[in-house]
Amino acid sequence: MLGRNTIVDTDLFSTCCAIENLWLAARVEGIGVGWVSILNNDELRRILGIPEPVVPVAYLCIGYAQEFLDEPELQRRGWAHRLPLGRVIYHERWEGEGLGSRTPDARP
């Protein structure tokens, strides 16, 4: 894996990018993907026989969905709320409240 000499977790980052690409391609084909996050990695290792040096990055459910909801399930059920983009997008540095009222193309 390129970059692992200086950034050890590069393989994990590449795996996450691959998952996102799979997710986007699946959606275009009308296939749903769900990332199961309510699990214990140690139990998953035991059940699936995953050896210790392997990091289970994602446990995905993939298949044809009955419907695609207009808003995320967590938000729809009130379990989580979407943050305004201005609170999570930063320009050049990580400080303050993100872009706030600026647009991503705006320069300070």
N, C-alpha and C positions, 0 to 999 in steps of 0.2 A: 504494500500500500504506500503510495507516494506521501511524503510528509510525516511519516511516523517517526522519523529520527528526531524531530523537534517538537511535534505535537502528537503525543501518544494516542489521543482519542480520535484522530483523523478517520480511522475506520468506522467509528460509531457515527461521526458526522456524515460520512459517505452513505452509510446505511440509512440514516434518516432522510437524506436526499433521494435515495432510491425508493423509499417508501412513499414519499410525496409524489414522485413521478408515477409510481404504480397507482396511487390513489387518483391522480388527475386523469390518467389514461383509462382507468376503470370507470370513472364518472362519465367520461365522453361516450363510453360504450354502454351506459345505462346500468352499470354494475356498482353496487354499494360496497363500501369498505367501512368497517368499524374497528377502532383501536380499543382493545379491551384493557382498561387500566385498573380494574378492580380485581387484582390478583396478587399473589405473593410469589416473587421470583424464585425463592428457595423451593416452594412447592411445585412451581412450574418445572424447575430443573429436575426435581425428583420424578414427577409424573412422566415427563418426556425424555428422561435420561440425558439431559444436557450436561456435558462435562464442565467442571469448575472454571476453566479459563474462558469459556464462551459466555458472553454477556447477552442475555435475552433482551434485545432492544424493543421488540414489538410483538405482541400477540394480536393478530388481525383476523377478523371475520370478513370473508369476501363472498359475495353472492348477489343474485338478483333481488333487488329491494321491491317491496310492494308499492312504495312511494318514496319520494324525496321531499322532506319537509322544507318549508320556506325559512325556518329558523332553526338553529341548533337545539337539539333535545335538552341539553343542560339549561339553556336560556328559557326554553318553552316551559319547563317544569319549575323554574325559579331557583335552580340549584346554583347557577352562576349567571353573571351579567356581563355583557360585552363592554369592554372598556373603549372610550373614545380613542381614535387613532392618535390624536394629539398627545395623549398620555403615554403612548408606547413607542412612538417614532422619534428618534433622536437624530440630530445632524452634527456630524464631526465628533461630538463628545457625549458622554453619558452623564448628564447633569440636569438638574431642574425637573420640570414636568414634561419633557419631550418638546415637540414642536409647538404645542399649545395652539394658538390661532394662526401660526404660519403654515403654509402649504409645504409639501416635501421638496418642491423646487425652489422655495424661497431661501435666500442666503441671509445670514445674520448681518 
